[in-house]
């Protein structure tokens, strides 16, 4: 059970309620993550806006973004985040094998050089906040500066998501996943 009560759309501030109702009208499930974040209306608005921008307006190839998000979720031991992004990652072109061997990415043969560079950078930043010069150079061989900066933002955002999910023990929805996280 979550450590804080999930906001019902009727409990949410008017703008959040309107957003939730819009999602529901379009067949998008209001995730428990958003129901918890709704407890802080002003922060929730910006949190959801940034998450939406990352998922819909980025220049980083979607497959690479999802690979980074999955590794962040795996390293954070955040099953909610990890499981939500498996479907998104597969839809973006990741193979099931790539998801399955993610904990062993260093020795796995499932990744191409660009994917391996993203994984190394994500791993180093997630574990120690700073990537080595070697990891950065490897990444720069595959991504431009805008994409690299976006990747750093993606890593930071999803680490924050994992911290919220895990510290507040947010539970995965029991219904079929329809929305974005």
C-alpha positions in Angstrom: 0.0 0.0 0.0 1.3 3.5 -0.9 2.5 5.6 2.0 0.2 8.5 0.9 -3.3 8.3 -0.4 -3.8 8.5 -4.1 -5.6 11.7 -5.2 -9.0 11.1 -6.7 -9.9 13.4 -9.5 -12.5 14.9 -7.2 -9.7 15.7 -4.7 -7.4 17.2 -7.2 -7.1 20.9 -7.9 -9.3 22.1 -10.8 -6.5 22.1 -13.4 -5.3 18.6 -12.4 -8.9 17.4 -12.4 -9.4 18.8 -15.9 -6.3 17.1 -17.1 -7.3 13.7 -15.5 -10.8 14.0 -17.0 -9.3 14.7 -20.4 -7.0 11.7 -20.2 -9.9 9.5 -19.1 -12.1 10.8 -22.0 -9.3 9.8 -24.4 -9.0 6.3 -22.9 -5.8 7.0 -21.0 -5.5 5.6 -17.6 -4.6 8.0 -14.8 -1.5 6.3 -13.3 -1.0 6.0 -9.6 2.2 8.0 -10.0 0.2 11.0 -11.2 -2.4 10.5 -8.5 0.4 10.8 -5.9 2.0 13.7 -7.6 -1.4 15.5 -7.7 -1.0 16.0 -3.9 1.3 18.9 -4.8 -0.7 20.8 -7.5 1.9 23.4 -8.5 4.7 20.9 -8.7 2.5 18.3 -10.3 1.7 20.6 -13.2 5.4 21.2 -14.0 6.3 17.5 -13.3 3.7 16.2 -15.8 4.6 18.9 -18.3 8.3 18.0 -18.3 7.5 14.3 -18.5 5.2 14.9 -21.4 7.8 17.0 -23.2 10.5 14.3 -22.7 8.2 11.6 -24.1 6.8 13.6 -27.0 9.1 16.5 -28.0 12.6 15.1 -27.7 15.4 14.9 -30.2 16.9 11.8 -28.6 15.9 8.7 -30.6 13.0 7.1 -28.8 14.6 3.6 -28.6 17.7 5.1 -27.0 15.6 7.2 -24.6 13.6 4.1 -23.5 16.8 2.1 -23.1 18.1 4.7 -20.7 14.8 4.9 -18.8 14.7 1.1 -18.4 18.3 1.0 -17.1 17.5 3.8 -14.6 14.5 1.9 -13.4 16.5 -1.3 -13.1 19.4 0.3 -11.2 16.9 2.0 -8.9 15.1 -1.3 -8.3 11.9 0.5 -9.2 9.6 -2.2 -10.7 6.8 0.3 -11.3 8.9 2.4 -13.6 10.7 -0.5 -15.2 7.5 -2.4 -16.1 5.7 0.7 -17.4 8.5 1.3 -19.9 9.0 -2.2 -21.2 6.0 -1.8 -23.5 7.0 1.7 -24.6 10.5 0.4 -25.3 9.4 -2.6 -27.3 7.1 -0.3 -29.3 10.1 2.0 -29.9 12.1 -0.9 -31.4 13.8 -2.5 -28.5 13.8 -6.3 -28.6 12.6 -8.5 -25.7 16.1 -9.9 -25.5 17.5 -6.4 -24.9 15.2 -5.9 -22.0 15.9 -9.3 -20.5 19.7 -8.9 -20.5 19.7 -5.3 -19.3 21.1 -6.2 -15.9 24.1 -7.7 -17.8 24.4 -5.1 -20.5 28.2 -4.9 -20.2 28.7 -8.5 -21.4 25.5 -8.9 -23.4 25.8 -9.1 -27.2 22.3 -7.6 -27.7 23.3 -4.0 -28.1 24.7 -2.0 -31.0 27.5 0.6 -30.4 25.1 3.5 -30.0 22.9 1.6 -27.5 26.0 0.5 -25.6 27.2 4.1 -25.4 23.9 5.2 -24.0 23.9 2.4 -21.5 27.4 3.2 -20.3 26.7 6.9 -19.9 23.4 6.1 -18.1 25.0 3.6 -15.8 27.9 5.9 -14.9 25.6 8.9 -14.3 23.1 6.9 -12.4 25.7 5.4 -10.1 27.9 8.4 -9.6 26.3 11.5 -11.1 29.3 11.9 -13.5 30.2 10.0 -16.6 33.9 9.3 -17.4 35.6 11.1 -20.2 35.7 7.8 -22.1 32.0 7.2 -21.7 31.3 10.8 -22.9 33.5 10.4 -25.9 31.9 7.1 -26.8 28.4 8.8 -26.5 29.5 11.8 -28.6 30.4 9.5 -31.4 26.7 8.6 -31.7 24.7 11.7 -30.5 24.9 15.4 -30.9 25.2 17.8 -28.0 21.4 18.5 -27.9 20.7 14.7 -27.7 23.4 14.2 -25.1 22.0 17.0 -23.0 18.5 15.6 -23.4 19.8 12.2 -22.3 21.2 13.7 -19.1 17.8 15.3 -18.4 16.0 12.0 -19.1 18.3 10.2 -16.7 17.7 12.8 -14.0 14.0 13.0 -14.5 13.5 9.3 -14.3 15.7 9.0 -11.3 13.4 11.5 -9.6 10.4 9.5 -10.7 11.9 6.3 -9.3 12.7 8.1 -6.0 9.1 9.3 -5.7 7.7 5.9 -6.6 9.9 3.9 -4.2 10.0 6.3 -1.3 6.2 6.6 -1.3 5.7 2.9 -2.2 3.5 3.7 -5.1 1.8 0.5 -6.4 1.5 -0.6 -10.0 -2.0 -0.3 -11.4 -3.8 -3.6 -11.7 -5.5 -2.7 -14.9 -3.9 -3.0 -18.4 -1.5 -0.2 -18.9 -2.8 2.4 -21.4 -1.0 5.6 -20.5 2.5 7.0 -20.3 4.7 7.3 -17.3 
